[in-house]
Amino acid sequence: NRKELIYLVHVFTGDKSGAGTDSKVFLTIYGERQLIKSKTNKNPFERKQEDIFEIKAPSLGKLTKIKIRHDNKG
């Protein structure tokens, strides 16, 4: 039984005009052992804003990449 960890990913939206989005944004964290997908972030990404994803999961091992995506609906 592996211990659950909390992964926090902070995303900073740029300062330029039109930098925000109202699309649903989610991410996938890839590690040596497995990958995990986040739930949709509840807060829309607005200009000059910090959004935080909190994901609880067993250890993924060494992290290899994070993919950020959205649904193109905003």
VEXDREN-2710 file (C-alpha; in Angstrom, 1 decimal):
% VEXDREN-2710
k/r/px/py/pz
1/ASN/0.0/0.0/0.0
2/ARG/1.7/3.2/-1.2
3/LYS/1.4/6.4/0.7
4/GLU/-0.6/9.2/-1.1
5/LEU/1.2/12.4/-1.8
6/ILE/-0.1/15.8/-2.7
7/TYR/1.2/17.4/-5.9
8/LEU/0.8/21.1/-6.3
9/VAL/1.3/22.7/-9.7
10/HIS/1.2/26.5/-9.8
11/VAL/0.4/28.1/-13.2
12/PHE/0.9/31.8/-13.8
13/THR/-1.1/33.4/-16.6
14/GLY/0.7/36.1/-18.6
15/ASP/0.3/39.9/-18.3
16/LYS/-0.5/40.6/-22.0
17/SER/-3.9/41.6/-23.2
18/GLY/-6.0/38.5/-24.0
19/ALA/-3.7/36.2/-22.0
20/GLY/-6.6/34.6/-20.0
21/THR/-9.1/31.9/-21.0
22/ASP/-12.5/30.8/-19.8
23/SER/-11.9/27.3/-21.1
24/LYS/-11.7/24.4/-18.7
25/VAL/-8.0/23.8/-18.0
26/PHE/-6.6/20.5/-16.8
27/LEU/-3.2/18.8/-16.7
28/THR/-1.5/15.5/-16.7
29/ILE/1.6/14.8/-14.6
30/TYR/3.9/12.1/-15.9
31/GLY/6.3/10.2/-13.7
32/GLU/8.6/7.1/-13.8
33/ARG/5.9/4.9/-12.3
34/GLN/2.7/6.2/-13.8
35/LEU/0.7/9.3/-14.9
36/ILE/-2.2/11.1/-13.3
37/LYS/-4.8/13.5/-14.7
38/SER/-6.1/16.4/-12.8
39/LYS/-9.7/17.3/-12.4
40/THR/-10.7/20.4/-14.3
41/ASN/-9.5/23.5/-12.5
42/LYS/-12.5/25.3/-11.1
43/ASN/-11.3/28.9/-11.6
44/PRO/-10.9/30.3/-15.1
45/PHE/-7.4/31.4/-16.0
46/GLU/-7.4/35.2/-16.1
47/ARG/-4.7/37.6/-17.0
48/LYS/-2.0/38.0/-14.3
49/GLN/-3.6/35.3/-12.2
50/GLU/-2.0/32.3/-10.4
51/ASP/-4.0/29.1/-10.5
52/ILE/-3.1/26.1/-8.4
53/PHE/-3.8/22.4/-9.2
54/GLU/-3.8/20.1/-6.2
55/ILE/-3.6/16.4/-7.1
56/LYS/-3.5/13.6/-4.5
57/ALA/-1.9/10.4/-5.8
58/PRO/0.5/7.6/-4.9
59/SER/4.1/8.5/-5.6
60/LEU/4.7/8.9/-9.4
61/GLY/8.5/8.5/-8.9
62/LYS/10.8/11.0/-10.7
63/LEU/8.6/13.5/-12.6
64/THR/9.3/13.6/-16.3
65/LYS/6.8/16.1/-17.7
66/ILE/3.6/18.0/-17.1
67/LYS/1.1/18.6/-20.0
68/ILE/-1.4/21.4/-19.7
69/ARG/-4.5/21.3/-21.9
70/HIS/-7.9/23.0/-22.3
71/ASP/-11.2/22.2/-24.0
72/ASN/-11.2/25.1/-26.5
73/LYS/-14.6/26.3/-25.2
74/GLY/-13.6/29.6/-23.7
END
